[in-house]
Amino acid sequence: MPRVLVVDDDPMVCVAIEVCLTRKGFEVTVADGGEAGMRALETSDFDVMLIDVFMPHMRGFESIRMFHERKPDVPVIAMSGYAFANSERAPDFLRMTIELGAACCLRKPFTPDALLTSVNQCIAKPKASAQQSKS
């Protein structure tokens, strides 16, 4: 059974992801922020990690870098509703997350199909090239 770590400060996002992935046979561990995610990473092994880009107390970019450095063989999926908004003046957050170690990115709100596709692709090809899910 594939193991997934979900790190997000929004409890509704965590519950939605947990329900979706659990129904598809994944074992899901939820952490309500970067520090809790790091603690979970120290005590368990995971096949993929979903990390929110912007969280209080530990910025998502810092989290992505730290999670990737701690477990470089575990793919990281970066998630955000704000970070990937289309704006000519906005920094390229997608490129930044990829440079910090994310395997792919999900824009909130995302569909269950987009979530499953991203998770399954990361598990099937841990060293897959960076990509952005568009569902």
C-alpha positions in Angstrom: 0.0 0.0 0.0 1.6 3.3 -1.1 2.2 5.8 1.8 1.5 9.5 1.3 2.4 12.4 3.6 0.2 15.4 3.2 1.5 18.7 4.7 -1.0 21.5 4.7 -2.3 24.0 7.3 -5.8 23.9 5.9 -7.7 21.1 7.6 -10.4 21.0 4.8 -7.7 20.4 2.2 -6.1 17.7 4.3 -9.4 15.9 4.8 -10.3 16.1 1.1 -7.0 14.7 0.1 -7.0 12.0 2.8 -10.5 10.8 1.8 -9.7 10.8 -1.9 -6.5 8.9 -1.5 -7.7 6.5 1.2 -10.6 5.4 -1.0 -8.0 4.6 -3.7 -6.0 2.4 -1.4 -3.3 4.8 -0.2 -2.2 5.0 3.4 -2.3 8.7 4.2 -0.6 10.6 7.0 -1.7 14.2 7.5 0.5 16.9 9.1 -0.9 20.3 9.9 2.2 22.3 9.0 5.9 22.0 8.1 7.1 21.2 11.6 4.5 18.4 12.0 5.5 17.1 8.6 9.1 17.0 9.5 8.3 15.0 12.7 6.2 12.5 10.6 9.1 12.2 8.1 11.4 11.3 11.0 9.2 8.4 12.2 7.8 7.0 9.0 8.7 6.2 5.4 6.6 7.6 2.5 6.3 7.0 -1.2 5.3 10.6 -2.0 4.8 13.9 -0.2 2.2 16.6 -0.9 3.4 19.9 0.5 1.5 23.2 0.6 3.7 26.1 -0.7 2.5 28.8 1.7 2.0 27.8 5.4 2.5 29.8 8.6 5.6 29.2 10.7 7.5 27.4 7.9 7.2 28.8 4.4 6.3 26.2 1.8 9.4 26.9 -0.2 11.5 26.2 2.9 9.4 23.1 3.5 9.9 21.8 0.0 13.6 22.4 0.2 13.9 20.8 3.6 11.7 17.8 2.8 13.6 17.2 -0.5 16.9 17.4 1.3 15.8 15.1 4.1 14.4 12.5 1.7 15.7 13.2 -1.8 14.4 9.9 -3.2 10.8 10.7 -2.1 8.9 12.8 -4.8 7.4 16.0 -3.6 4.2 17.5 -5.1 3.9 21.2 -4.4 0.4 22.5 -3.9 -1.0 26.1 -3.8 -4.0 28.1 -4.8 -2.0 31.3 -4.9 1.5 30.4 -5.9 0.7 29.4 -9.5 -1.8 32.1 -10.3 -1.4 33.5 -13.8 0.1 37.0 -13.6 2.7 38.6 -15.7 4.3 40.3 -12.7 4.2 37.3 -10.4 7.4 35.4 -9.8 7.6 32.0 -11.4 6.7 30.0 -8.3 6.4 26.8 -10.4 10.0 27.0 -11.5 11.0 27.9 -7.9 9.4 24.8 -6.5 10.9 22.6 -9.1 14.4 24.0 -8.5 13.9 23.3 -4.8 13.1 19.7 -5.5 9.4 19.3 -6.3 8.6 16.6 -8.8 5.4 18.3 -9.9 2.8 20.9 -8.8 -0.9 21.0 -8.2 -2.9 24.3 -8.4 -5.7 24.5 -5.8 -8.5 23.7 -6.1 -7.6 20.6 -8.0 -9.8 17.7 -9.0 -9.6 14.2 -7.5 -8.4 13.0 -10.9 -5.6 15.5 -11.0 -4.5 14.5 -7.5 -4.5 10.8 -8.3 -2.7 11.3 -11.6 0.0 13.4 -9.9 0.5 10.9 -7.0 0.5 7.9 -9.3 3.0 9.4 -11.7 5.3 10.3 -8.9 5.1 6.8 -7.4 5.5 5.1 -10.8 8.5 7.4 -11.8 10.2 8.9 -8.7 12.7 10.6 -10.9 10.2 11.9 -13.4 10.8 15.2 -15.0 9.0 18.2 -13.6 5.5 18.7 -14.7 2.3 20.7 -13.8 -1.0 18.9 -13.5 -3.8 20.6 -15.4 -7.1 19.0 -14.3 
